[in-house]
């Protein structure tokens, strides 16, 4: 079993306030969760309206499949027009029982 964890730092140039930021993030978070069934949450920069950090995690039985899913997540975030991905950090850990 493999546990994959990713951290995505985003710049939101279109956000003029926290309402704009929340709208963009909610849309992205809902889309990622609905399409890929991963756990995702805003994890940092809560009070800054043009900066956000998302924490993403999931469990998979095979490492190549986990890495492929991480790539899909990266691409979906990168394709978001209202947010620019400025930092992407991933880790895939083998969990032994």
N, CA, C and O atoms as a Tinker XYZ file with bonds, in Angstrom:
   388  protein
     1  N      0.846000   -1.170000    0.000000    73     2
     2  CA     0.000000    0.000000    0.000000    64     1     3
     3  C      0.894000    1.236000    0.000000    63     2     4     5
     4  O      1.919000    1.276000    0.682000    81     3
     5  N      0.492000    2.241000   -0.775000    73     3     6
     6  CA     1.263000    3.476000   -0.889000    64     5     7
     7  C      0.392000    4.669000   -0.495000    63     6     8     9
     8  O     -0.761000    4.786000   -0.911000    81     7
     9  N      0.966000    5.532000    0.304000    73     7    10
    10  CA     0.305000    6.769000    0.715000    64     9    11
    11  C      0.963000    7.902000   -0.061000    63    10    12    13
    12  O      2.173000    8.107000    0.034000    81    11
    13  N      0.173000    8.629000   -0.818000    73    11    14
    14  CA     0.694000    9.744000   -1.600000    64    13    15
    15  C      0.206000   11.048000   -0.979000    63    14    16    17
    16  O     -0.969000   11.207000   -0.647000    81    15
    17  N      1.141000   11.965000   -0.836000    73    15    18
    18  CA     0.839000   13.276000   -0.265000    64    17    19
    19  C      1.436000   14.337000   -1.179000    63    18    20    21
    20  O      2.580000   14.218000   -1.618000    81    19
    21  N      0.660000   15.366000   -1.459000    73    19    22
    22  CA     1.142000   16.457000   -2.301000    64    21    23
    23  C      0.793000   17.791000   -1.654000    63    22    24    25
    24  O     -0.198000   17.925000   -0.936000    81    23
    25  N      1.642000   18.768000   -1.935000    73    23    26
    26  CA     1.407000   20.144000   -1.481000    64    25    27
    27  C      1.504000   21.039000   -2.702000    63    26    28    29
    28  O      2.516000   21.060000   -3.402000    81    27
    29  N      0.433000   21.775000   -2.942000    73    27    30
    30  CA     0.386000   22.685000   -4.084000    64    29    31
    31  C      0.247000   24.109000   -3.570000    63    30    32    33
    32  O     -0.706000   24.430000   -2.859000    81    31
    33  N      1.199000   24.957000   -3.932000    73    31    34
    34  CA     1.110000   26.361000   -3.570000    64    33    35
    35  C      0.638000   27.123000   -4.803000    63    34    36    37
    36  O      1.178000   26.958000   -5.897000    81    35
    37  N     -0.370000   27.952000   -4.610000    73    35    38
    38  CA    -1.017000   28.639000   -5.720000    64    37    39
    39  C     -0.957000   30.151000   -5.562000    63    38    40    41
    40  O     -0.976000   30.681000   -4.451000    81    39
    41  N     -0.884000   30.830000   -6.699000    73    39    42
    42  CA    -1.039000   32.277000   -6.755000    64    41    43
    43  C     -2.349000   32.529000   -7.494000    63    42    44    45
    44  O     -2.580000   31.974000   -8.568000    81    43
    45  N     -3.197000   33.363000   -6.918000    73    43    46
    46  CA    -4.506000   33.646000   -7.498000    64    45    47
    47  C     -4.571000   35.126000   -7.887000    63    46    48    49
    48  O     -5.090000   35.938000   -7.121000    81    47
    49  N     -4.055000   35.488000   -9.060000    73    47    50
    50  CA    -3.967000   36.897000   -9.441000    64    49    51
    51  C     -5.323000   37.567000   -9.641000    63    50    52    53
    52  O     -5.418000   38.789000   -9.526000    81    51
    53  N     -6.368000   36.806000   -9.935000    73    51    54
    54  CA    -7.688000   37.393000  -10.172000    64    53    55
    55  C     -8.453000   37.661000   -8.876000    63    54    56    57
    56  O     -9.460000   38.369000   -8.892000    81    55
    57  N     -7.996000   37.113000   -7.770000    73    55    58
    58  CA    -8.707000   37.273000   -6.496000    64    57    59
    59  C     -8.514000   38.688000   -5.961000    63    58    60    61
    60  O     -7.393000   39.111000   -5.679000    81    59
    61  N     -9.611000   39.402000   -5.827000    73    59    62
    62  CA    -9.565000   40.762000   -5.296000    64    61    63
    63  C     -9.896000   40.783000   -3.804000    63    62    64    65
    64  O     -9.790000   41.819000   -3.148000    81    63
    65  N    -10.291000   39.640000   -3.286000    73    63    66
    66  CA   -10.623000   39.522000   -1.868000    64    65    67
    67  C    -10.766000   38.059000   -1.503000    63    66    68    69
    68  O    -10.606000   37.179000   -2.349000    81    67
    69  N    -11.068000   37.802000   -0.236000    73    67    70
    70  CA   -11.183000   36.423000    0.223000    64    69    71
    71  C    -12.364000   35.690000   -0.410000    63    70    72    73
    72  O    -12.309000   34.474000   -0.588000    81    71
    73  N    -13.441000   36.421000   -0.755000    73    71    74
    74  CA   -14.580000   35.783000   -1.430000    64    73    75
    75  C    -14.159000   35.211000   -2.782000    63    74    76    77
    76  O    -14.531000   34.092000   -3.136000    81    75
    77  N    -13.386000   35.982000   -3.527000    73    75    78
    78  CA   -12.895000   35.493000   -4.827000    64    77    79
    79  C    -12.009000   34.270000   -4.639000    63    78    80    81
    80  O    -12.118000   33.289000   -5.375000    81    79
    81  N    -11.132000   34.342000   -3.647000    73    79    82
    82  CA   -10.229000   33.226000   -3.378000    64    81    83
    83  C    -11.022000   31.966000   -3.033000    63    82    84    85
    84  O    -10.754000   30.893000   -3.573000    81    83
    85  N    -11.992000   32.095000   -2.138000    73    83    86
    86  CA   -12.790000   30.936000   -1.716000    64    85    87
    87  C    -13.554000   30.327000   -2.895000    63    86    88    89
    88  O    -13.676000   29.106000   -2.994000    81    87
    89  N    -14.070000   31.185000   -3.793000    73    87    90
    90  CA   -14.804000   30.695000   -4.956000    64    89    91
    91  C    -13.899000   29.844000   -5.850000    63    90    92    93
    92  O    -14.284000   28.756000   -6.276000    81    91
    93  N    -12.698000   30.346000   -6.130000    73    91    94
    94  CA   -11.753000   29.623000   -6.985000    64    93    95
    95  C    -11.330000   28.311000   -6.325000    63    94    96    97
    96  O    -11.331000   27.261000   -6.968000    81    95
    97  N    -10.971000   28.372000   -5.044000    73    95    98
    98  CA   -10.508000   27.169000   -4.350000    64    97    99
    99  C    -11.612000   26.134000   -4.209000    63    98   100   101
   100  O    -11.370000   24.942000   -4.397000    81    99
   101  N    -12.833000   26.579000   -3.876000    73    99   102
   102  CA   -13.935000   25.633000   -3.724000    64   101   103
   103  C    -14.192000   24.894000   -5.030000    63   102   104   105
   104  O    -14.417000   23.684000   -5.035000    81   103
   105  N    -14.156000   25.626000   -6.130000    73   103   106
   106  CA   -14.365000   25.009000   -7.435000    64   105   107
   107  C    -13.279000   23.966000   -7.728000    63   106   108   109
   108  O    -13.579000   22.854000   -8.163000    81   107
   109  N    -12.039000   24.330000   -7.488000    73   107   110
   110  CA   -10.928000   23.411000   -7.743000    64   109   111
   111  C    -10.973000   22.196000   -6.824000    63   110   112   113
   112  O    -10.814000   21.064000   -7.280000    81   111
   113  N    -11.187000   22.427000   -5.541000    73   111   114
   114  CA   -11.253000   21.334000   -4.568000    64   113   115
   115  C    -12.394000   20.387000   -4.902000    63   114   116   117
   116  O    -12.206000   19.171000   -4.888000    81   115
   117  N    -13.576000   20.922000   -5.205000    73   115   118
   118  CA   -14.724000   20.073000   -5.547000    64   117   119
   119  C    -14.455000   19.251000   -6.798000    63   118   120   121
   120  O    -14.799000   18.070000   -6.856000    81   119
   121  N    -13.834000   19.879000   -7.806000    73   119   122
   122  CA   -13.549000   19.172000   -9.063000    64   121   123
   123  C    -12.560000   18.029000   -8.837000    63   122   124   125
   124  O    -12.773000   16.920000   -9.327000    81   123
   125  N    -11.487000   18.293000   -8.102000    73   123   126
   126  CA   -10.489000   17.250000   -7.839000    64   125   127
   127  C    -11.090000   16.108000   -7.032000    63   126   128   129
   128  O    -10.856000   14.938000   -7.333000    81   127
   129  N    -11.858000   16.448000   -6.014000    73   127   130
   130  CA   -12.454000   15.401000   -5.168000    64   129   131
   131  C    -13.472000   14.576000   -5.955000    63   130   132   133
   132  O    -13.485000   13.348000   -5.868000    81   131
   133  N    -14.312000   15.249000   -6.714000    73   131   134
   134  CA   -15.367000   14.564000   -7.463000    64   133   135
   135  C    -14.784000   13.661000   -8.553000    63   134   136   137
   136  O    -15.232000   12.526000   -8.717000    81   135
   137  N    -13.798000   14.150000   -9.293000    73   135   138
   138  CA   -13.261000   13.377000  -10.429000    64   137   139
   139  C    -12.245000   12.313000  -10.016000    63   138   140   141
   140  O    -12.203000   11.234000  -10.607000    81   139
   141  N    -11.429000   12.610000   -9.010000    73   139   142
   142  CA   -10.322000   11.711000   -8.679000    64   141   143
   143  C    -10.439000   11.042000   -7.310000    63   142   144   145
   144  O     -9.634000   10.174000   -6.974000    81   143
   145  N    -11.423000   11.435000   -6.530000    73   143   146
   146  CA   -11.664000   10.841000   -5.208000    64   145   147
   147  C    -10.434000   10.904000   -4.300000    63   146   148   149
   148  O    -10.025000    9.901000   -3.715000    81   147
   149  N     -9.855000   12.100000   -4.195000    73   147   150
   150  CA    -8.718000   12.313000   -3.292000    64   149   151
   151  C     -9.169000   13.217000   -2.151000    63   150   152   153
   152  O    -10.144000   13.958000   -2.280000    81   151
   153  N     -8.458000   13.149000   -1.045000    73   151   154
   154  CA    -8.711000   14.065000    0.068000    64   153   155
   155  C     -7.915000   15.332000   -0.191000    63   154   156   157
   156  O     -6.731000   15.278000   -0.524000    81   155
   157  N     -8.576000   16.474000   -0.034000    73   155   158
   158  CA    -7.919000   17.743000   -0.348000    64   157   159
   159  C     -8.482000   18.840000    0.545000    63   158   160   161
   160  O     -9.682000   18.895000    0.812000    81   159
   161  N     -7.584000   19.712000    1.000000    73   159   162
   162  CA    -8.004000   20.812000    1.865000    64   161   163
   163  C     -7.041000   21.980000    1.723000    63   162   164   165
   164  O     -5.875000   21.801000    1.372000    81   163
   165  N     -7.543000   23.178000    1.998000    73   163   166
   166  CA    -6.684000   24.352000    2.068000    64   165   167
   167  C     -5.907000   24.249000    3.374000    63   166   168   169
   168  O     -6.506000   24.105000    4.439000    81   167
   169  N     -4.585000   24.321000    3.304000    73   167   170
   170  CA    -3.762000   24.058000    4.483000    64   169   171
   171  C     -2.937000   25.235000    4.967000    63   170   172   173
   172  O     -2.333000   25.155000    6.037000    81   171
   173  N     -2.892000   26.330000    4.211000    73   171   174
   174  CA    -2.073000   27.461000    4.635000    64   173   175
   175  C     -2.532000   28.726000    3.926000    63   174   176   177
   176  O     -3.286000   28.662000    2.955000    81   175
   177  N     -2.080000   29.862000    4.406000    73   175   178
   178  CA    -2.352000   31.183000    3.824000    64   177   179
   179  C     -3.842000   31.514000    3.793000    63   178   180   181
   180  O     -4.332000   32.078000    2.814000    81   179
   181  N     -4.556000   31.172000    4.846000    73   179   182
   182  CA    -6.001000   31.365000    4.902000    64   181   183
   183  C     -6.427000   32.832000    4.791000    63   182   184   185
   184  O     -7.495000   33.123000    4.252000    81   183
   185  N     -5.621000   33.739000    5.284000    73   183   186
   186  CA    -6.009000   35.151000    5.306000    64   185   187
   187  C     -5.417000   35.983000    4.165000    63   186   188   189
   188  O     -5.641000   37.192000    4.101000    81   187
   189  N     -4.671000   35.351000    3.275000    73   187   190
   190  CA    -4.113000   36.063000    2.124000    64   189   191
   191  C     -5.012000   35.795000    0.915000    63   190   192   193
   192  O     -5.323000   34.640000    0.623000    81   191
   193  N     -5.428000   36.840000    0.218000    73   191   194
   194  CA    -6.406000   36.626000   -0.848000    64   193   195
   195  C     -5.805000   36.217000   -2.194000    63   194   196   197
   196  O     -6.553000   35.794000   -3.075000    81   195
   197  N     -4.500000   36.322000   -2.388000    73   195   198
   198  CA    -3.921000   35.901000   -3.662000    64   197   199
   199  C     -2.938000   34.737000   -3.515000    63   198   200   201
   200  O     -2.188000   34.436000   -4.444000    81   199
   201  N     -2.940000   34.093000   -2.369000    73   199   202
   202  CA    -2.034000   32.968000   -2.139000    64   201   203
   203  C     -2.787000   31.864000   -1.413000    63   202   204   205
   204  O     -3.597000   32.128000   -0.524000    81   203
   205  N     -2.510000   30.624000   -1.801000    73   203   206
   206  CA    -3.175000   29.482000   -1.168000    64   205   207
   207  C     -2.253000   28.272000   -1.204000    63   206   208   209
   208  O     -1.381000   28.155000   -2.065000    81   207
   209  N     -2.466000   27.393000   -0.266000    73   207   210
   210  CA    -1.769000   26.108000   -0.264000    64   209   211
   211  C     -2.815000   25.021000   -0.087000    63   210   212   213
   212  O     -3.677000   25.101000    0.788000    81   211
   213  N     -2.722000   24.003000   -0.933000    73   211   214
   214  CA    -3.620000   22.859000   -0.850000    64   213   215
   215  C     -2.824000   21.630000   -0.457000    63   214   216   217
   216  O     -1.737000   21.388000   -0.981000    81   215
   217  N     -3.366000   20.858000    0.463000    73   215   218
   218  CA    -2.803000   19.568000    0.832000    64   217   219
   219  C     -3.678000   18.480000    0.232000    63   218   220   221
   220  O     -4.903000   18.521000    0.354000    81   219
   221  N     -3.054000   17.515000   -0.410000    73   219   222
   222  CA    -3.773000   16.457000   -1.117000    64   221   223
   223  C     -3.206000   15.118000   -0.661000    63   222   224   225
   224  O     -1.992000   14.964000   -0.536000    81   223
   225  N     -4.087000   14.151000   -0.413000    73   223   226
   226  CA    -3.619000   12.829000    0.028000    64   225   227
   227  C     -4.561000   11.739000   -0.480000    63   226   228   229
   228  O     -5.762000   11.948000   -0.647000    81   227
   229  N     -3.971000   10.577000   -0.716000    73   227   230
   230  CA    -4.756000    9.400000   -1.078000    64   229   231
   231  C     -3.907000    8.153000   -0.863000    63   230   232   233
   232  O     -2.692000    8.231000   -0.686000    81   231
   233  N     -4.566000    7.017000   -0.881000    73   231   234
   234  CA    -3.902000    5.718000   -0.713000    64   233   235
   235  C     -4.156000    4.901000   -1.974000    63   234   236   237
   236  O     -5.258000    4.909000   -2.522000    81   235
   237  N     -3.121000    4.197000   -2.425000    73   235   238
   238  CA    -3.259000    3.335000   -3.607000    64   237   239
   239  C     -2.483000    2.046000   -3.364000    63   238   240   241
   240  O     -1.546000    2.020000   -2.566000    81   239
   241  N     -2.870000    0.995000   -4.043000    73   239   242
   242  CA    -2.217000   -0.295000   -3.837000    64   241   243
   243  C     -0.904000   -0.437000   -4.614000    63   242   244   245
   244  O     -0.066000   -1.261000   -4.252000    81   243
   245  N     -0.712000    0.358000   -5.682000    73   243   246
   246  CA     0.480000    0.230000   -6.515000    64   245   247
   247  C      1.149000    1.591000   -6.712000    63   246   248   249
   248  O      0.477000    2.594000   -6.954000    81   247
   249  N      2.465000    1.614000   -6.608000    73   247   250
   250  CA     3.212000    2.871000   -6.740000    64   249   251
   251  C      3.056000    3.530000   -8.121000    63   250   252   253
   252  O      2.821000    4.736000   -8.184000    81   251
   253  N      3.180000    2.780000   -9.230000    73   251   254
   254  CA     3.029000    3.434000  -10.542000    64   253   255
   255  C      1.657000    4.086000  -10.717000    63   254   256   257
   256  O      1.552000    5.167000  -11.298000    81   255
   257  N      0.628000    3.445000  -10.226000    73   255   258
   258  CA    -0.717000    4.016000  -10.320000    64   257   259
   259  C     -0.844000    5.255000   -9.447000    63   258   260   261
   260  O     -1.508000    6.217000   -9.831000    81   259
   261  N     -0.218000    5.243000   -8.282000    73   259   262
   262  CA    -0.229000    6.410000   -7.393000    64   261   263
   263  C      0.496000    7.580000   -8.054000    63   262   264   265
   264  O      0.026000    8.717000   -8.004000    81   263
   265  N      1.634000    7.297000   -8.668000    73   263   266
   266  CA     2.388000    8.356000   -9.346000    64   265   267
   267  C      1.618000    8.907000  -10.546000    63   266   268   269
   268  O      1.683000   10.103000  -10.828000    81   267
   269  N      0.893000    8.042000  -11.249000    73   267   270
   270  CA     0.081000    8.481000  -12.375000    64   269   271
   271  C     -1.055000    9.389000  -11.898000    63   270   272   273
   272  O     -1.373000   10.383000  -12.551000    81   271
   273  N     -1.663000    9.050000  -10.763000    73   271   274
   274  CA    -2.726000    9.877000  -10.206000    64   273   275
   275  C     -2.180000   11.224000   -9.742000    63   274   276   277
   276  O     -2.838000   12.250000   -9.915000    81   275
   277  N     -0.990000   11.232000   -9.158000    73   275   278
   278  CA    -0.353000   12.498000   -8.775000    64   277   279
   279  C     -0.134000   13.386000  -10.002000    63   278   280   281
   280  O     -0.316000   14.601000   -9.932000    81   279
   281  N      0.251000   12.784000  -11.111000    73   279   282
   282  CA     0.448000   13.549000  -12.350000    64   281   283
   283  C     -0.870000   14.132000  -12.865000    63   282   284   285
   284  O     -0.904000   15.263000  -13.350000    81   283
   285  N     -1.953000   13.357000  -12.757000    73   283   286
   286  CA    -3.270000   13.855000  -13.158000    64   285   287
   287  C     -3.679000   15.051000  -12.307000    63   286   288   289
   288  O     -4.198000   16.043000  -12.817000    81   287
   289  N     -3.436000   14.943000  -10.999000    73   287   290
   290  CA    -3.763000   16.034000  -10.080000    64   289   291
   291  C     -2.967000   17.279000  -10.463000    63   290   292   293
   292  O     -3.515000   18.378000  -10.548000    81   291
   293  N     -1.669000   17.093000  -10.692000    73   291   294
   294  CA    -0.795000   18.203000  -11.078000    64   293   295
   295  C     -1.326000   18.887000  -12.341000    63   294   296   297
   296  O     -1.398000   20.114000  -12.403000    81   295
   297  N     -1.691000   18.102000  -13.327000    73   295   298
   298  CA    -2.198000   18.661000  -14.585000    64   297   299
   299  C     -3.508000   19.410000  -14.384000    63   298   300   301
   300  O     -3.691000   20.487000  -14.951000    81   299
   301  N     -4.420000   18.863000  -13.592000    73   299   302
   302  CA    -5.702000   19.524000  -13.356000    64   301   303
   303  C     -5.510000   20.861000  -12.644000    63   302   304   305
   304  O     -6.186000   21.838000  -12.965000    81   303
   305  N     -4.597000   20.905000  -11.683000    73   303   306
   306  CA    -4.328000   22.153000  -10.984000    64   305   307
   307  C     -3.667000   23.147000  -11.933000    63   306   308   309
   308  O     -4.007000   24.329000  -11.948000    81   307
   309  N     -2.723000   22.653000  -12.717000    73   307   310
   310  CA    -1.991000   23.515000  -13.651000    64   309   311
   311  C     -2.912000   24.101000  -14.728000    63   310   312   313
   312  O     -2.652000   25.192000  -15.234000    81   311
   313  N     -3.975000   23.390000  -15.078000    73   311   314
   314  CA    -4.913000   23.849000  -16.097000    64   313   315
   315  C     -5.909000   24.880000  -15.571000    63   314   316   317
   316  O     -6.607000   25.525000  -16.354000    81   315
   317  N     -5.977000   25.036000  -14.255000    73   315   318
   318  CA    -6.895000   26.000000  -13.646000    64   317   319
   319  C     -6.528000   27.408000  -14.121000    63   318   320   321
   320  O     -5.412000   27.868000  -13.879000    81   319
   321  N     -7.443000   28.086000  -14.784000    73   319   322
   322  CA    -7.150000   29.395000  -15.368000    64   321   323
   323  C     -7.030000   30.505000  -14.331000    63   322   324   325
   324  O     -6.278000   31.458000  -14.534000    81   323
   325  N     -7.749000   30.397000  -13.242000    73   323   326
   326  CA    -7.760000   31.473000  -12.247000    64   325   327
   327  C     -6.695000   31.312000  -11.169000    63   326   328   329
   328  O     -6.606000   32.134000  -10.257000    81   327
   329  N     -5.898000   30.269000  -11.266000    73   327   330
   330  CA    -4.838000   30.034000  -10.274000    64   329   331
   331  C     -3.584000   29.560000  -10.989000    63   330   332   333
   332  O     -3.644000   28.777000  -11.937000    81   331
   333  N     -2.451000   30.051000  -10.513000    73   331   334
   334  CA    -1.169000   29.635000  -11.081000    64   333   335
   335  C     -0.443000   28.770000  -10.060000    63   334   336   337
   336  O     -0.272000   29.171000   -8.909000    81   335
   337  N     -0.022000   27.599000  -10.475000    73   335   338
   338  CA     0.737000   26.701000   -9.613000    64   337   339
   339  C      2.168000   27.207000   -9.515000    63   338   340   341
   340  O      2.882000   27.244000  -10.517000    81   339
   341  N      2.597000   27.599000   -8.309000    73   339   342
   342  CA     3.943000   28.137000   -8.141000    64   341   343
   343  C      4.886000   27.151000   -7.458000    63   342   344   345
   344  O      6.105000   27.284000   -7.566000    81   343
   345  N      4.330000   26.161000   -6.755000    73   343   346
   346  CA     5.186000   25.151000   -6.131000    64   345   347
   347  C      4.400000   23.858000   -6.010000    63   346   348   349
   348  O      3.221000   23.861000   -5.655000    81   347
   349  N      5.070000   22.747000   -6.312000    73   347   350
   350  CA     4.450000   21.417000   -6.271000    64   349   351
   351  C      5.429000   20.476000   -5.595000    63   350   352   353
   352  O      6.547000   20.289000   -6.075000    81   351
   353  N      5.024000   19.890000   -4.498000    73   351   354
   354  CA     5.886000   18.998000   -3.728000    64   353   355
   355  C      5.113000   17.712000   -3.454000    63   354   356   357
   356  O      3.996000   17.760000   -2.941000    81   355
   357  N      5.699000   16.563000   -3.793000    73   355   358
   358  CA     5.003000   15.292000   -3.603000    64   357   359
   359  C      5.876000   14.293000   -2.856000    63   358   360   361
   360  O      7.104000   14.383000   -2.850000    81   359
   361  N      5.203000   13.348000   -2.234000    73   359   362
   362  CA     5.878000   12.250000   -1.568000    64   361   363
   363  C      4.979000   11.022000   -1.661000    63   362   364   365
   364  O      3.771000   11.110000   -1.439000    81   363
   365  N      5.564000    9.900000   -1.984000    73   363   366
   366  CA     4.826000    8.646000   -2.073000    64   365   367
   367  C      5.531000    7.651000   -1.147000    63   366   368   369
   368  O      6.669000    7.253000   -1.398000    81   367
   369  N      4.850000    7.263000   -0.092000    73   367   370
   370  CA     5.456000    6.461000    0.964000    64   369   371
   371  C      4.826000    5.066000    0.967000    63   370   372   373
   372  O      3.607000    4.916000    0.890000    81   371
   373  N      5.679000    4.065000    1.057000    73   371   374
   374  CA     5.165000    2.707000    1.164000    64   373   375
   375  C      4.834000    2.417000    2.612000    63   374   376   377
   376  O      5.678000    2.538000    3.500000    81   375
   377  N      3.592000    2.032000    2.833000    73   375   378
   378  CA     3.138000    1.688000    4.183000    64   377   379
   379  C      3.112000    0.162000    4.311000    63   378   380   381
   380  O      2.416000   -0.527000    3.566000    81   379
   381  N      3.868000   -0.333000    5.248000    73   379   382
   382  CA     3.925000   -1.788000    5.451000    64   381   383
   383  C      3.111000   -2.172000    6.674000    63   382   384   385
   384  O      3.087000   -1.465000    7.681000    81   383
   385  N      2.452000   -3.299000    6.558000    73   383   386
   386  CA     1.639000   -3.733000    7.700000    64   385   387
   387  C      2.339000   -4.769000    8.534000    63   386   388
   388  O      1.788000   -5.235000    9.530000    81   387
